[in-house]
Amino acid sequence: MNAAELRGKSEKELRDELLALRREQFNLRMQQGMNPDAVRSDQITGVRRNIARVKTVMNEKRGQNTGEKES
């Protein structure tokens, strides 16, 4: 997933994507708690970065909707 793909999505699709990523993050943390060898740390890192990407694009879209200008 990259930011260019996310920018093409609507607000609702971004919220749904964020919810799915948070659920995935939760499930990975639970798996890691039960069996630390079952989850690779790069999986957790990747999900965290994807969450950050989605939130960044959501904030960009919010800025465009309110008419703010970048300085």
C-alpha positions in Angstrom: 0.0 0.0 0.0 1.4 3.4 -0.9 0.1 7.0 -0.4 -0.8 7.4 -4.1 -3.3 4.5 -3.9 -4.7 5.9 -0.7 -5.2 9.4 -2.1 -7.6 7.9 -4.7 -9.9 6.6 -2.0 -12.9 8.4 -0.4 -13.1 9.4 3.3 -15.3 6.4 4.0 -12.9 4.0 2.3 -10.0 5.5 4.3 -11.9 5.1 7.6 -12.7 1.4 6.7 -9.0 0.8 5.8 -7.9 2.4 9.1 -10.3 0.2 11.0 -9.1 -3.0 9.2 -5.5 -2.0 9.9 -6.1 -1.4 13.6 -7.8 -4.8 13.9 -4.9 -6.4 12.2 -2.5 -4.6 14.6 -4.5 -5.8 17.6 -4.6 -9.4 16.3 -0.8 -9.3 15.8 -0.3 -8.0 19.3 -2.5 -10.7 20.7 -0.6 -13.4 18.8 2.7 -12.0 19.9 1.5 -12.1 23.5 0.6 -15.8 23.3 3.5 -17.0 21.2 6.3 -14.4 20.6 7.9 -16.6 17.9 4.7 -16.7 15.8 4.8 -13.1 14.7 7.7 -11.4 12.9 8.4 -7.9 14.1 8.4 -6.6 10.5 4.7 -7.5 10.2 3.9 -5.3 13.2 6.1 -2.5 11.8 4.5 -2.7 8.4 1.0 -2.4 9.9 2.1 0.6 12.0 3.5 2.3 9.0 0.4 1.7 6.9 -1.8 3.1 9.7 0.4 6.2 9.7 0.0 6.5 5.9 -3.8 6.3 6.1 -3.9 8.9 8.8 -1.6 11.2 6.9 -3.8 11.0 3.8 -6.9 11.5 5.9 -5.4 14.7 7.4 -4.4 15.9 3.9 -7.9 15.5 2.7 -9.3 17.2 5.7 -7.0 20.2 5.0 -8.2 20.4 1.4 -11.9 20.3 2.5 -11.5 23.2 4.9 -9.7 25.3 2.3 -6.4 25.6 4.2 -3.3 26.5 2.2 0.1 25.0 2.8 2.8 27.6 3.6 
